[in-house]
Amino acid sequence: MQTINNYIDENKERFLDELFGLLRIPSISSVKSHKPDMYRAAEYWKDLLLSSGADKAEIYETDGNP
């Protein structure tokens, strides 16, 4: 458990920066004018996953909002 706690402590600022970066995107799905922002938020997650070592991350567009 100490290893996990150390990892969290060592990466806390990065975790917060990533979270706040996402929260700055006004991606409220019930507001139609935010559709481009929803896509931008999806791109943010995709890029974050890939930069974190994910082998693959894709965005699937749908007819409606999430």
Biopython code that builds the backbone (N, CA, C, O; Angstrom):
import numpy as np
from Bio.PDB.StructureBuilder import StructureBuilder

atoms = [
    (1, "MET", "N", (0.819, -1.189, 0.000)),
    (1, "MET", "CA", (0.000, 0.000, 0.000)),
    (1, "MET", "C", (0.869, 1.261, 0.000)),
    (1, "MET", "O", (0.492, 2.279, -0.581)),
    (2, "GLN", "N", (2.011, 1.190, 0.641)),
    (2, "GLN", "CA", (2.905, 2.349, 0.701)),
    (2, "GLN", "C", (3.370, 2.747, -0.697)),
    (2, "GLN", "O", (3.507, 3.935, -0.990)),
    (3, "THR", "N", (3.613, 1.760, -1.560)),
    (3, "THR", "CA", (4.041, 2.042, -2.926)),
    (3, "THR", "C", (2.977, 2.846, -3.663)),
    (3, "THR", "O", (3.300, 3.801, -4.370)),
    (4, "ILE", "N", (1.726, 2.470, -3.505)),
    (4, "ILE", "CA", (0.623, 3.193, -4.144)),
    (4, "ILE", "C", (0.546, 4.612, -3.605)),
    (4, "ILE", "O", (0.410, 5.564, -4.372)),
    (5, "ASN", "N", (0.631, 4.753, -2.305)),
    (5, "ASN", "CA", (0.575, 6.088, -1.696)),
    (5, "ASN", "C", (1.727, 6.966, -2.169)),
    (5, "ASN", "O", (1.539, 8.156, -2.422)),
    (6, "ASN", "N", (2.908, 6.388, -2.290)),
    (6, "ASN", "CA", (4.057, 7.147, -2.797)),
    (6, "ASN", "C", (3.821, 7.594, -4.231)),
    (6, "ASN", "O", (4.108, 8.738, -4.585)),
    (7, "TYR", "N", (3.298, 6.695, -5.055)),
    (7, "TYR", "CA", (3.020, 7.033, -6.454)),
    (7, "TYR", "C", (2.021, 8.184, -6.533)),
    (7, "TYR", "O", (2.211, 9.118, -7.312)),
    (8, "ILE", "N", (0.977, 8.122, -5.746)),
    (8, "ILE", "CA", (-0.030, 9.186, -5.736)),
    (8, "ILE", "C", (0.600, 10.499, -5.290)),
    (8, "ILE", "O", (0.387, 11.536, -5.919)),
    (9, "ASP", "N", (1.363, 10.461, -4.224)),
    (9, "ASP", "CA", (2.018, 11.674, -3.726)),
    (9, "ASP", "C", (2.968, 12.269, -4.761)),
    (9, "ASP", "O", (3.005, 13.486, -4.945)),
    (10, "GLU", "N", (3.733, 11.418, -5.435)),
    (10, "GLU", "CA", (4.707, 11.889, -6.419)),
    (10, "GLU", "C", (4.043, 12.456, -7.670)),
    (10, "GLU", "O", (4.640, 13.281, -8.360)),
    (11, "ASN", "N", (2.832, 12.032, -7.969)),
    (11, "ASN", "CA", (2.155, 12.449, -9.197)),
    (11, "ASN", "C", (0.929, 13.318, -8.952)),
    (11, "ASN", "O", (0.169, 13.594, -9.880)),
    (12, "LYS", "N", (0.735, 13.743, -7.730)),
    (12, "LYS", "CA", (-0.466, 14.494, -7.357)),
    (12, "LYS", "C", (-0.677, 15.731, -8.231)),
    (12, "LYS", "O", (-1.788, 15.960, -8.710)),
    (13, "GLU", "N", (0.355, 16.520, -8.443)),
    (13, "GLU", "CA", (0.213, 17.743, -9.243)),
    (13, "GLU", "C", (-0.192, 17.423, -10.677)),
    (13, "GLU", "O", (-1.036, 18.110, -11.252)),
    (14, "ARG", "N", (0.396, 16.396, -11.250)),
    (14, "ARG", "CA", (0.035, 15.998, -12.621)),
    (14, "ARG", "C", (-1.411, 15.546, -12.672)),
    (14, "ARG", "O", (-2.150, 15.921, -13.582)),
    (15, "PHE", "N", (-1.823, 14.737, -11.692)),
    (15, "PHE", "CA", (-3.211, 14.274, -11.649)),
    (15, "PHE", "C", (-4.176, 15.448, -11.573)),
    (15, "PHE", "O", (-5.190, 15.471, -12.271)),
    (16, "LEU", "N", (-3.864, 16.412, -10.736)),
    (16, "LEU", "CA", (-4.735, 17.582, -10.598)),
    (16, "LEU", "C", (-4.743, 18.420, -11.873)),
    (16, "LEU", "O", (-5.797, 18.903, -12.285)),
    (17, "ASP", "N", (-3.581, 18.599, -12.502)),
    (17, "ASP", "CA", (-3.518, 19.342, -13.764)),
    (17, "ASP", "C", (-4.370, 18.677, -14.834)),
    (17, "ASP", "O", (-5.081, 19.358, -15.572)),
    (18, "GLU", "N", (-4.305, 17.356, -14.924)),
    (18, "GLU", "CA", (-5.101, 16.629, -15.910)),
    (18, "GLU", "C", (-6.591, 16.772, -15.616)),
    (18, "GLU", "O", (-7.387, 16.981, -16.532)),
    (19, "LEU", "N", (-6.966, 16.663, -14.360)),
    (19, "LEU", "CA", (-8.370, 16.808, -13.977)),
    (19, "LEU", "C", (-8.874, 18.208, -14.280)),
    (19, "LEU", "O", (-9.943, 18.367, -14.870)),
    (20, "PHE", "N", (-8.121, 19.224, -13.884)),
    (20, "PHE", "CA", (-8.562, 20.597, -14.112)),
    (20, "PHE", "C", (-8.590, 20.931, -15.598)),
    (20, "PHE", "O", (-9.425, 21.722, -16.036)),
    (21, "GLY", "N", (-7.688, 20.340, -16.381)),
    (21, "GLY", "CA", (-7.725, 20.525, -17.830)),
    (21, "GLY", "C", (-9.036, 20.038, -18.414)),
    (21, "GLY", "O", (-9.608, 20.683, -19.293)),
    (22, "LEU", "N", (-9.507, 18.913, -17.934)),
    (22, "LEU", "CA", (-10.789, 18.380, -18.394)),
    (22, "LEU", "C", (-11.945, 19.241, -17.905)),
    (22, "LEU", "O", (-12.877, 19.517, -18.661)),
    (23, "LEU", "N", (-11.893, 19.662, -16.659)),
    (23, "LEU", "CA", (-12.994, 20.446, -16.096)),
    (23, "LEU", "C", (-13.135, 21.819, -16.745)),
    (23, "LEU", "O", (-14.197, 22.435, -16.656)),
    (24, "ARG", "N", (-12.082, 22.307, -17.397)),
    (24, "ARG", "CA", (-12.162, 23.593, -18.096)),
    (24, "ARG", "C", (-12.969, 23.500, -19.391)),
    (24, "ARG", "O", (-13.365, 24.526, -19.945)),
    (25, "ILE", "N", (-13.211, 22.307, -19.868)),
    (25, "ILE", "CA", (-13.966, 22.122, -21.114)),
    (25, "ILE", "C", (-15.451, 22.068, -20.762)),
    (25, "ILE", "O", (-15.874, 21.160, -20.046)),
    (26, "PRO", "N", (-16.255, 23.023, -21.248)),
    (26, "PRO", "CA", (-17.686, 23.059, -20.900)),
    (26, "PRO", "C", (-18.480, 22.019, -21.691)),
    (26, "PRO", "O", (-19.218, 22.362, -22.615)),
    (27, "SER", "N", (-18.327, 20.773, -21.328)),
    (27, "SER", "CA", (-18.878, 19.664, -22.121)),
    (27, "SER", "C", (-20.159, 19.097, -21.521)),
    (27, "SER", "O", (-20.267, 17.890, -21.305)),
    (28, "ILE", "N", (-21.115, 19.956, -21.257)),
    (28, "ILE", "CA", (-22.396, 19.520, -20.693)),
    (28, "ILE", "C", (-23.240, 18.944, -21.828)),
    (28, "ILE", "O", (-23.631, 19.669, -22.742)),
    (29, "SER", "N", (-23.519, 17.651, -21.770)),
    (29, "SER", "CA", (-24.143, 16.973, -22.908)),
    (29, "SER", "C", (-25.589, 17.378, -23.140)),
    (29, "SER", "O", (-26.095, 17.187, -24.246)),
    (30, "SER", "N", (-26.267, 17.925, -22.155)),
    (30, "SER", "CA", (-27.669, 18.306, -22.354)),
    (30, "SER", "C", (-27.805, 19.647, -23.065)),
    (30, "SER", "O", (-28.917, 20.042, -23.415)),
    (31, "VAL", "N", (-26.710, 20.349, -23.285)),
    (31, "VAL", "CA", (-26.728, 21.638, -23.970)),
    (31, "VAL", "C", (-26.187, 21.426, -25.380)),
    (31, "VAL", "O", (-24.998, 21.165, -25.565)),
    (32, "LYS", "N", (-27.075, 21.541, -26.380)),
    (32, "LYS", "CA", (-26.680, 21.222, -27.761)),
    (32, "LYS", "C", (-25.519, 22.068, -28.265)),
    (32, "LYS", "O", (-24.716, 21.604, -29.074)),
    (33, "SER", "N", (-25.429, 23.298, -27.794)),
    (33, "SER", "CA", (-24.344, 24.165, -28.259)),
    (33, "SER", "C", (-22.973, 23.692, -27.763)),
    (33, "SER", "O", (-21.945, 24.190, -28.221)),
    (34, "HIS", "N", (-22.955, 22.749, -26.845)),
    (34, "HIS", "CA", (-21.686, 22.231, -26.320)),
    (34, "HIS", "C", (-21.210, 20.974, -27.044)),
    (34, "HIS", "O", (-20.253, 20.334, -26.608)),
    (35, "LYS", "N", (-21.866, 20.618, -28.142)),
    (35, "LYS", "CA", (-21.450, 19.411, -28.870)),
    (35, "LYS", "C", (-19.967, 19.463, -29.268)),
    (35, "LYS", "O", (-19.264, 18.468, -29.087)),
    (36, "PRO", "N", (-19.469, 20.585, -29.801)),
    (36, "PRO", "CA", (-18.032, 20.630, -30.106)),
    (36, "PRO", "C", (-17.164, 20.458, -28.858)),
    (36, "PRO", "O", (-16.086, 19.868, -28.917)),
    (37, "ASP", "N", (-17.646, 20.976, -27.735)),
    (37, "ASP", "CA", (-16.897, 20.829, -26.490)),
    (37, "ASP", "C", (-16.902, 19.386, -26.003)),
    (37, "ASP", "O", (-15.918, 18.916, -25.432)),
    (38, "MET", "N", (-18.011, 18.681, -26.229)),
    (38, "MET", "CA", (-18.056, 17.261, -25.854)),
    (38, "MET", "C", (-17.020, 16.486, -26.654)),
    (38, "MET", "O", (-16.338, 15.611, -26.122)),
    (39, "TYR", "N", (-16.907, 16.815, -27.939)),
    (39, "TYR", "CA", (-15.909, 16.142, -28.764)),
    (39, "TYR", "C", (-14.501, 16.498, -28.283)),
    (39, "TYR", "O", (-13.618, 15.642, -28.239)),
    (40, "ARG", "N", (-14.302, 17.755, -27.925)),
    (40, "ARG", "CA", (-13.004, 18.194, -27.410)),
    (40, "ARG", "C", (-12.659, 17.456, -26.119)),
    (40, "ARG", "O", (-11.504, 17.082, -25.911)),
    (41, "ALA", "N", (-13.649, 17.242, -25.252)),
    (41, "ALA", "CA", (-13.423, 16.492, -24.012)),
    (41, "ALA", "C", (-13.069, 15.035, -24.327)),
    (41, "ALA", "O", (-12.206, 14.445, -23.678)),
    (42, "ALA", "N", (-13.741, 14.467, -25.323)),
    (42, "ALA", "CA", (-13.424, 13.093, -25.729)),
    (42, "ALA", "C", (-11.995, 13.014, -26.264)),
    (42, "ALA", "O", (-11.266, 12.070, -25.960)),
    (43, "GLU", "N", (-11.597, 14.001, -27.056)),
    (43, "GLU", "CA", (-10.222, 14.052, -27.564)),
    (43, "GLU", "C", (-9.227, 14.189, -26.414)),
    (43, "GLU", "O", (-8.148, 13.597, -26.445)),
    (44, "TYR", "N", (-9.592, 14.967, -25.410)),
    (44, "TYR", "CA", (-8.730, 15.143, -24.239)),
    (44, "TYR", "C", (-8.490, 13.796, -23.567)),
    (44, "TYR", "O", (-7.351, 13.439, -23.266)),
    (45, "TRP", "N", (-9.579, 13.044, -23.333)),
    (45, "TRP", "CA", (-9.458, 11.719, -22.708)),
    (45, "TRP", "C", (-8.647, 10.775, -23.583)),
    (45, "TRP", "O", (-7.801, 10.031, -23.086)),
    (46, "LYS", "N", (-8.905, 10.806, -24.881)),
    (46, "LYS", "CA", (-8.175, 9.931, -25.801)),
    (46, "LYS", "C", (-6.677, 10.219, -25.735)),
    (46, "LYS", "O", (-5.870, 9.298, -25.611)),
    (47, "ASP", "N", (-6.309, 11.490, -25.817)),
    (47, "ASP", "CA", (-4.899, 11.866, -25.762)),
    (47, "ASP", "C", (-4.274, 11.489, -24.424)),
    (47, "ASP", "O", (-3.131, 11.034, -24.370)),
    (48, "LEU", "N", (-5.027, 11.680, -23.352)),
    (48, "LEU", "CA", (-4.526, 11.338, -22.022)),
    (48, "LEU", "C", (-4.276, 9.833, -21.904)),
    (48, "LEU", "O", (-3.256, 9.406, -21.363)),
    (49, "LEU", "N", (-5.207, 9.045, -22.410)),
    (49, "LEU", "CA", (-5.036, 7.592, -22.368)),
    (49, "LEU", "C", (-3.813, 7.153, -23.169)),
    (49, "LEU", "O", (-3.019, 6.334, -22.706)),
    (50, "LEU", "N", (-3.669, 7.704, -24.372)),
    (50, "LEU", "CA", (-2.536, 7.323, -25.215)),
    (50, "LEU", "C", (-1.206, 7.767, -24.604)),
    (50, "LEU", "O", (-0.226, 7.023, -24.639)),
    (51, "SER", "N", (-1.174, 8.968, -24.049)),
    (51, "SER", "CA", (0.073, 9.450, -23.442)),
    (51, "SER", "C", (0.402, 8.706, -22.150)),
    (51, "SER", "O", (1.539, 8.737, -21.680)),
    (52, "SER", "N", (-0.595, 8.042, -21.581)),
    (52, "SER", "CA", (-0.380, 7.264, -20.354)),
    (52, "SER", "C", (0.009, 5.822, -20.645)),
    (52, "SER", "O", (0.250, 5.038, -19.727)),
    (53, "GLY", "N", (0.069, 5.475, -21.933)),
    (53, "GLY", "CA", (0.533, 4.144, -22.292)),
    (53, "GLY", "C", (-0.514, 3.203, -22.852)),
    (53, "GLY", "O", (-0.214, 2.040, -23.121)),
    (54, "ALA", "N", (-1.739, 3.681, -23.033)),
    (54, "ALA", "CA", (-2.760, 2.815, -23.628)),
    (54, "ALA", "C", (-2.346, 2.460, -25.053)),
    (54, "ALA", "O", (-1.825, 3.304, -25.782)),
    (55, "ASP", "N", (-2.578, 1.215, -25.443)),
    (55, "ASP", "CA", (-2.239, 0.778, -26.795)),
    (55, "ASP", "C", (-3.151, 1.408, -27.834)),
    (55, "ASP", "O", (-2.738, 1.665, -28.965)),
    (56, "LYS", "N", (-4.384, 1.654, -27.443)),
    (56, "LYS", "CA", (-5.371, 2.140, -28.397)),
    (56, "LYS", "C", (-6.442, 2.920, -27.647)),
    (56, "LYS", "O", (-6.840, 2.545, -26.544)),
    (57, "ALA", "N", (-6.900, 3.999, -28.249)),
    (57, "ALA", "CA", (-8.021, 4.765, -27.711)),
    (57, "ALA", "C", (-8.769, 5.349, -28.897)),
    (57, "ALA", "O", (-8.167, 5.985, -29.762)),
    (58, "GLU", "N", (-10.057, 5.139, -28.940)),
    (58, "GLU", "CA", (-10.868, 5.610, -30.056)),
    (58, "GLU", "C", (-12.084, 6.362, -29.549)),
    (58, "GLU", "O", (-12.556, 6.143, -28.433)),
    (59, "ILE", "N", (-12.578, 7.252, -30.393)),
    (59, "ILE", "CA", (-13.804, 7.985, -30.101)),
    (59, "ILE", "C", (-14.869, 7.465, -31.057)),
    (59, "ILE", "O", (-14.668, 7.431, -32.271)),
    (60, "TYR", "N", (-15.988, 7.066, -30.503)),
    (60, "TYR", "CA", (-17.104, 6.578, -31.303)),
    (60, "TYR", "C", (-18.215, 7.617, -31.272)),
    (60, "TYR", "O", (-18.810, 7.875, -30.226)),
    (61, "GLU", "N", (-18.485, 8.208, -32.426)),
    (61, "GLU", "CA", (-19.558, 9.196, -32.499)),
    (61, "GLU", "C", (-20.898, 8.474, -32.564)),
    (61, "GLU", "O", (-21.027, 7.414, -33.176)),
    (62, "THR", "N", (-21.885, 9.073, -31.922)),
    (62, "THR", "CA", (-23.236, 8.523, -31.909)),
    (62, "THR", "C", (-24.210, 9.586, -32.390)),
    (62, "THR", "O", (-23.837, 10.744, -32.578)),
    (63, "ASP", "N", (-25.447, 9.191, -32.586)),
    (63, "ASP", "CA", (-26.469, 10.141, -33.021)),
    (63, "ASP", "C", (-26.905, 11.075, -31.898)),
    (63, "ASP", "O", (-27.389, 12.177, -32.157)),
    (64, "GLY", "N", (-26.736, 10.640, -30.662)),
    (64, "GLY", "CA", (-27.173, 11.449, -29.525)),
    (64, "GLY", "C", (-26.029, 11.782, -28.597)),
    (64, "GLY", "O", (-24.872, 11.444, -28.847)),
    (65, "ASN", "N", (-26.380, 12.445, -27.532)),
    (65, "ASN", "CA", (-25.389, 12.798, -26.521)),
    (65, "ASN", "C", (-25.281, 11.681, -25.494)),
    (65, "ASN", "O", (-26.199, 10.877, -25.338)),
    (66, "PRO", "N", (-24.147, 11.639, -24.794)),
    (66, "PRO", "CA", (-23.992, 10.595, -23.773)),
    (66, "PRO", "C", (-24.960, 10.778, -22.616)),
    (66, "PRO", "O", (-24.957, 9.983, -21.676)),
]
sb = StructureBuilder()
sb.init_structure("model")
sb.init_model(0)
sb.init_chain("A")
sb.init_seg("    ")
for serial, (resi, resn, name, xyz) in enumerate(atoms, 1):
    if name == "N":
        sb.init_residue(resn, " ", resi, " ")
    sb.init_atom(name, np.array(xyz, "f"), 0.0, 1.0, " ", f" {name:<3s}", serial, name[0])
structure = sb.get_structure()
